[in-house]
Amino acid sequence: MRIGLLTEGGYPYATGEARLWCDRLVRGLPQHEFELYALSRSAEQEERGRVVLPEHVTRVWTAPLWAPADDGRTYSRRERRRFAECFKDLVRGICAGEPEPFAAGLYGLAELAREQGGLYAALRSETAVRAVESACRAPGALRSVQRAQVADLLDFVDELERLLRPLSLDWYEDLREVDVCHAAAGGVAALPGLLAKRFFGVPLLVTEYGVQLRAHYLEHSADAASGPGGPGGPGAGRGAPRPAVRALLAAFHTRLAAEIYARADLLTPGNAHARRWQERCGATRDRLQTVYPGMEADRFATVGEDPDRGDPDTLVWVGRIDPAKDLIALLHAFAEVRRAAPEARLRIFATAVVPGYLADCRSLAAQLFPDEAADAVTVGESPVTFEEIGGPEAPSPADAYGSGRVVVLSSVIEGFPITLAEAMLCGRATVSTDVGAVCEVIGGTGLVVPPRNPRALADACLSLLRDPERAHRLGAAARARALELFTVEQNVAAFREIYLRLLARGPARPDGGIPFEQPPEARVPGHWTSPARAAQAEAADRAPAAGSGAPGAGAGSGAASAPAAGPAPVPARTPATTTTTEATV
C-alpha cells in the first residue's frame, strides 16, 4: 500500500511537532510505502536537518511556508477576473461565516493555480485587498471584522497568502497515485490532501493530537496578552495581530477546519477532548475514531519495574516551562506542602523553557524557599531545584521521573498530557489539574484537582506523600493502564487497521480506478525492460571495471524513488510549483 503522509513543521525534520509519532508510525509499518509531503515553518528548522528515514520512504517533497513563494507568474485579464470571482467567494465565506462560498472559492483558486500557476502575486494584489474590504463591510459580516482598517486588511492578506501557499503546490497531482492520504495535522497541513480528495477521490485520513483551530486561538490569545498596552495598544500592531486581524484569521481557520472535517473520510483525534472540538466544528460521529498517541514503553521499563526507586519525599515536575504550565501555582502549593512536611523536596525538570517565565519562577522560588542549612558550617540549599533533562543527575526522562515517587502536573491549558502518560509508564503516582484530556488519560489511577487552586494541589500531594502504600498502588495501576492504551504497538496497529478499512470501502476515484490495480513492480525506478536499459546492462557486463553507476530514473519517472545503489536524479518540477524534492534511500 502507498501512503501519502502530510506534515507541517515536523517530520521528517529533526525538530518540530508530530515528529516522534510520525517516525514511529512509519517505522512500525515497513510493509507499506510512504511518501512524505512536508511543509517547513522556518529556515532554522531546515538548517537543523532531517531525521534518518527508513528505506520504505520512497519520496520526500518539501516546501517552505516561511519564504516568499513568488514564481513570477502574472495573470491575463481573463485570469484576473476568474481570480477575483473565486477570491470574493472565499472572503465572503470567511467574513460571513458561510461554508458554501468558502468551499467554492477555495477549490476555485486551487483549480486556477493548477491550470495557470501560482497565486502569490494575485493574493497580494490590490484586487485581493479590496475584496477583503468589501466582504468586511457587506451586510451579514461578523461584527468583529466590520471595523477592519487598511492596516488590518494588508496584514490579513499577507497572512492569508502564506496560509494558502499549498494551493500553488502541485502535490495533489502526485497524491492521486497513493492509496491513502494521511494528514498528520489539520489546518494548512491537510490542504494538499483535501485537494487530492476533491480532484481525484483519494481517501483522506486526518489525525489531530492537538486541534489546529484550538492551537490558533491559544497562540493568538497569548500574543494579544503579551503586546504592549494589551490588545490594540501601542505594540499590538507589531508584536501581536490587531483584534480585527485576529478575528479574520480565526474565521478562516474555523471555515477551513469545518471543510476538512466535512470532506475527510475519517478523523482520528488523539483524545476525547480533541474529539469534542472536532464535533463542535461539524465533524460527524460516524467518521470519528479516537487513536491515542503511542510511546516507547521500553524506554521507561527500568524505572517502571522498580516501584521503590526514587526519594519518597520528592515531588517531580517534568515539561516545558511556560505560563500554560502554571508553575507559579505549583510553587505556592509546594509552600503549603513544606509547612506540613518540612522534609519534602520539589525537582523541576525542563524539556524547554520560555526564558522570561523561567526567570519569574526562579525569583518566586528564591523568595518562598530561602537556602536552608542544617548547621552553621553546612552550605545551604533550596528545597526547589530547576534542572534540565540530559544533565548528570537525569540523563533521560525516565531518570527524571524515577527521582521521586509522585509526579505533579499543574497546567491550566493542556491537550494530551504526554508527560503524564510517561509518568504512568514509569509507575509513578500522579497529581494533576483537571484540564484537557487529563481525566481521560488518568482514568482513576491518579489524583485530579481543579486548576489554579494551590491549596487543593498541596492537599493532594500531601495525601500521597503521607501514604506511600497508596502511592504505590496508584502507580502500579497507572503503569498497567498506560501499557494497555499508550504504546507504539497499539498506535501502529490502529492505523494499520484504518488504512485497510479505508481501502476496503471500495473505489471512490472519479476516474473509476480501483485500489491495487497497478502492481508494485510497475513502479520500479527506471525503465528496467526498455532497450536503453538493456543496452546499459549489456555494456556493464562487458566492462565491469568501468564502474557501477546507478541507472537513471528514466523519462517521466519523477514519482519514483531512487534504487538502493544510489540516489536517482530527480527531474525538475514545473515552474508552477514551489517545492523542492529529494530522493530518499
TIMI-742699 format. One record per residue (C-alpha): residue in three letters; z negated, x, y negated. Coordinates in steps of 0.001 Angstrom, whole numbers, plus 500000, padded with zeros to 6 digits. Layout:
N
alaZXY...
This chain:
585
met500000500000500000arg500757501205496470ile498042500588493883gly498668500975490152leu495298501901488593leu494995501332484819thr492254503073482847glu491261503612479220gly489159506543478063gly488086507569481565tyr489628508525484894pro491375510904485511tyr489868512697482512ala486743514770483098thr484760512687480592gly484649509014479722glu483864505591481105ala484538504389484661arg485323507966485707leu482938508153488646trp483566504785490266cys487351505126489934asp487241508551491573arg485047507225494390leu487359504261494895val490493506403495069arg488930508927497443gly487487506152499585leu490942504645500279pro493075507591501437gln495333505254503421his496755503818500173glu498869505467497484phe497542505369493930glu499483505688490698leu497356506313487595tyr498180504928484147ala495614506359481735leu495040505794478008ser493073508588476326arg490778507970473354ser490571511365471671ala492076514839471552glu488722516227472676gln488877514152475842glu492310515524476688glu491233519090475916arg488372518853478406gly490931518372481146arg491087516165484203val489306515934487497val490963517279490632leu492930514420492151pro493397513781495887glu496820514107497467his497428510371497775val497522510058493972thr501285510252493689arg501836509923489943val499945510160486663trp501192508648483402thr499140509234480255ala499374508082476638pro497052508681473664leu495510505826471715trp494229508224469071ala497503509846467930pro500315508285465849ala502956506745468085asp505952506752465729asp509157507108467740gly511321506974464608arg512801503627465637thr513732501194462876tyr514903497645463446ser518042495930462228arg517850492777460107arg518094490523463155glu515415492503464968arg513147492373461914arg513454488587461819arg512619488442465506phe509599490690464964ala508409488580462028glu508531485378464113cys506641486904467041phe504061488604464832lys503428485385462882asp502678483612466157leu500313486405467202val498278486465463982arg498224482664463809gly496635482666467241ile494135485287466062cys493167483663462759ala493097480063464008gly491771480802467492glu494780479168469191pro495682480561472648glu499316479344472881pro500668481033469711phe498740484201470570ala500298484443474035ala503777483623472727gly503522486278470030leu502081488916472390tyr504791488545475020gly507482488187472374leu506501491537470848ala506429493102474315glu509958491868475045leu511158493178471677ala509648496600472365arg511136496587475852glu514642495905474550gln514699497720471210gly511995500409471252gly508516500962469899leu506674498754467424tyr504963501472465386ala506941501108462134ala507169497319462332leu503444496825462904arg502660498958459836ser505247497323457595glu504720495110454568thr506041492214456662ala503088492589459025val500546492723456195arg501990489615454540ala501993487759457866val498297488511458359glu497547487409454794ser499398484114455298ala497562483450458569cys494187484118456920arg494973481718454051ala496520478992456232pro494676475701456886gly492623475870460039ala491950479616459828leu488493480818460769arg486131480735457800ser485135484358458373val488706485602457754gln489715483366454837arg488363485742452185ala490004488885453541gln491124491180450723val494093493540450609ala492000496470451833asp490802494326454757leu494366493404455670leu495504497027455599asp492590498170457756phe493172495387460266val496917496035460540asp496213499729461070glu493752498992463881leu495970496302465388glu498849498770465667arg496603501090467671leu495414498291469946leu498983497113470608arg500422500532471450pro500526499736475181leu503211497141474356ser505517500001473373leu504983501849476645asp507366501157479492trp504675501489482152tyr505187497962483380glu508733498946484369asp507126501368486849leu504354498952487747arg506950496496489071glu507177498713492170val503469498668493035asp501896496149495400val498748495523493313cys497981496388489700his494268497161489253ala492871497435485709ala489586499354485663ala488568497504482477gly489586494533480402gly490947494678476884val493635497196475977ala493495498895479394ala494719495712481093leu497694495150478764pro500290497022480905gly499120495090483958leu499321491830482012leu502948492598481122ala503779493595484704lys502318490265485816arg504295488379483173phe507682490032483684phe507653490907487396gly504880488862489022val502867491891490162pro499376490768491320leu496790491706488680leu493194492603489513val490779493231486610thr487394494910487148glu484792494834484385tyr481483496588484922gly480972496278481189val482726493362479467gln485009494812476796leu484513491877474433arg480742492299474613ala481108496055474059his483216495369470956tyr480548493086469481leu477787495617470171glu479767498531468755his480664496837465508ser477240495295465000ala475810498809465247asp478430500088462777ala477537497358460298ala473847498137460553ser474415501864460027gly476648501547456955pro475002502499453661gly473832499383451932gly474369497260455034pro477442495125455647gly479630495056452583gly477609497832450942pro478980500980449349gly479632502652452688ala480777499607454606gly484433500197453899arg484334503789455114gly481865504277457934ala481889500680459172pro484528497926459061arg484092495233456430pro482967491776457577ala486478490314457369val487923493197459397arg485195492805461998ala485928489080462211leu489665489662462651leu489130492300465336ala486612490111467131ala489094487215467088phe491816489470468517his489591490732471337thr488453487180472090arg492015485898472393leu493104488943474431ala490168488538476817ala490960484840477267glu494613485633478026ile493701488317480562tyr491166486070482271ala493683483219482411arg496520485315483912ala494703487700486275asp494909486864489968leu491310487979490483leu488448489171488281thr485727491366489735pro482716491563487387gly480082494126488271asn477165491698487990ala476259488101487188his475621488998483532ala479249490157483115arg480407487152485126arg478760484739482676trp480556486426479783gln483878486029481569glu483225482364482319arg482417481691478664cys485785483216477749gly487695480900480061ala487647482554483493thr487548480042486345arg485061480489489158asp487681480377491902arg489121483675490589leu485799485483490179gln484185487760492756thr481206489969491961val481572493544493216tyr478615495792492485pro479328499397491477gly478830501957494213met476674505073494012glu476437508034496335ala473241507339498227asp473275510782499862arg472508512420496503phe469154510611496432ala468319510681500141thr465921513657499974val463763512019497320gly464169508502498708glu462965509503502158asp459878511231500743pro457782508478499102asp454845510841498472arg456912513194496341gly456075513338492637asp452971513103490484pro451259509713490995asp450079509722487344thr453525510327485830leu455891507759484351val459576508711484294trp462338507550481982val465992508617482517gly469040507755480434arg470891508139477166ile468559508400474183asp469875505867471687pro468493502825469816ala469600500374472546lys467136502031474949asp464201501337472594leu462210504482473278ile460117503632470220ala458643500660472094leu458165502838475181leu456170505415473204his453938502698471719ala453454501243475196phe452520504656476565ala449910504990473815glu448248501891475306val448565503398478799arg446850506603477659arg443892504703476281ala443266503161479701ala444432506115481840pro443940509435479968glu445461511436482845ala448842509650482592arg451975511541481538leu455415510434480380arg458503512517481114ile461698511536479298phe464915512933480808ala468018512690478646thr471541512417480030ala472955512198476479val471448511794473022val472031510343469592pro470630513270467553gly469103511246464726tyr467364508841467067leu466062511684469227ala464507513257466141asp462798509961465305cys461405509698468835arg460084513273468793ser458431512666465429leu456731509491466650ala455581511197469870ala454050514036467832gln452123511513465711leu450912509391468627phe450134512242471016pro448957515448469320asp448924518506471552glu445870518453473773ala443958521361475332ala441276521432477987asp439202524046476153ala439223526392473175val441325529091474882thr443985526901476527val447328526228474910gly447623522560474051glu450464520393475272ser451608516847474697pro451474514258477489val455016513242476481thr457870515643477189phe461558515413476295glu463707517182478864glu467324517399479942ile468708516878483417gly470107520173484592gly467130522222483463pro464949524348485736glu462463521542486462ala465111518837487014pro468390520334488241ser469690516909489295pro468975513225488556ala467228512915491935asp464764515632490908ala464100513795487641tyr463334510510489411gly461254512337492002ser458963513902489402gly456887510708489219arg456078507593491198val457025504955488593val460331504745486672val460461502797483381leu463387501077481658ser462638499891478100ser466112498798476916val466806495939474530ile470540495959475410glu471833496680478892gly474791495847481096phe474470497041484657pro471468499442484632ile472823502423486572thr469630504455486132leu467611501595487586ala469792501467490701glu469486505242491077ala465684504994490824met465764502352493549leu467811504656495788cys465066507249495223gly462448504779496469arg460632504601493126ala458715501583491878thr460184500337488590val459027498615485414ser461893497151483390thr462651494882480474asp464414491597481158val467846492351479665gly471393492329481010ala471616492467484794val468136493940485308cys466668490975487214glu469789490763489381val469566494441490285ile465813494474490868gly465784491298492930gly461976491102493152thr461423494762494065gly460000495782490684leu458104494510487665val460020492902484786val458623492283481282pro460100490862478050pro461939493326475786arg460333494582472567asn456852493946473973pro454944497258474240arg451737495540475379ala453432493851478359leu455229497092479237ala451940499016479153asp450132496451481328ala452883496566483967cys452841500367484055leu449059500435484381ser449117497946487251leu451332500294489294leu449511503488488298arg446208501940489409asp447624500600492691pro449598503359494477glu449944501281497644arg451695498506495752ala453960501017494058his454818502468497477arg455702499036498903leu457859498144495923gly459637501499496089ala460435501063499785ala461764497548499200ala463814498758496240arg465433501520498301ala466322499075501081arg467917496703498566ala469886499484496865leu471198500808500189glu472433497320501022leu474114496480497697phe474831499533495548thr476514502152497743val480010503582497580glu480709502248501047gln480131498597500115asn482156499018496915val485151500569498687ala485005498008501499ala485027495160498973phe488107496471497159arg489900497214500429glu489481493563501407ile490507492377497916tyr493733494419497936leu494740492960501286arg493828489442500198leu495978489672497068leu498942490715499200ala498260488032501791arg498691485268499211gly502433485692499524pro505248486735497192ala504750485893493545arg507510488025492078pro510227486215490104asp512998488078491931gly511759486811495305gly510587490202496565ile508012490389499314pro505276492979499958phe506202495944502159glu509916495017502207gln510693498657501362pro509346501113503972pro507248504025502717glu509764506625503920ala512320505156501498arg510294506675498641val510010510250499938pro510521512532496919gly514037513879496730his517258512761498378trp516457514225501767thr519551512832503505ser522061513423500733pro524882516001501175ala523396518106498371arg520044518205500125ala521694519042503456ala523598521890501811gln520358523234500304ala518658523144503702glu521587524917505354ala521571527619502649ala517834528094503057asp518259528519506825arg520895531196506306ala518863533198503770pro515159532583504436ala514159535667502475ala515682534392499272gly512644532205498600ser511366528780499471gly511681526755496275ala510653523133496446pro513521520614496338gly514022518781493073ala513068515204492592gly516697514145492561ala518531511957490122gly516730508769489324ser513573509698491260gly511182509908488341ala508955507389490104ala508289509778492987ser505509512316493278ala506076515999493921pro506080517246497528ala503214519392498690ala505239522610498382gly505056522408494601pro505436520040491667ala508853518479491306pro510448518361487850val509777515058486127pro512727513564484264ala512233512829480587arg511305509314479580thr513447507234477312pro512847507649473574ala511247504202473512thr508118505461475250thr505155507472474042thr503957508502477478thr503542511936478909thr503941512451482625glu502543514818485161ala503265515101488850thr500026515493490770val499646517134494141
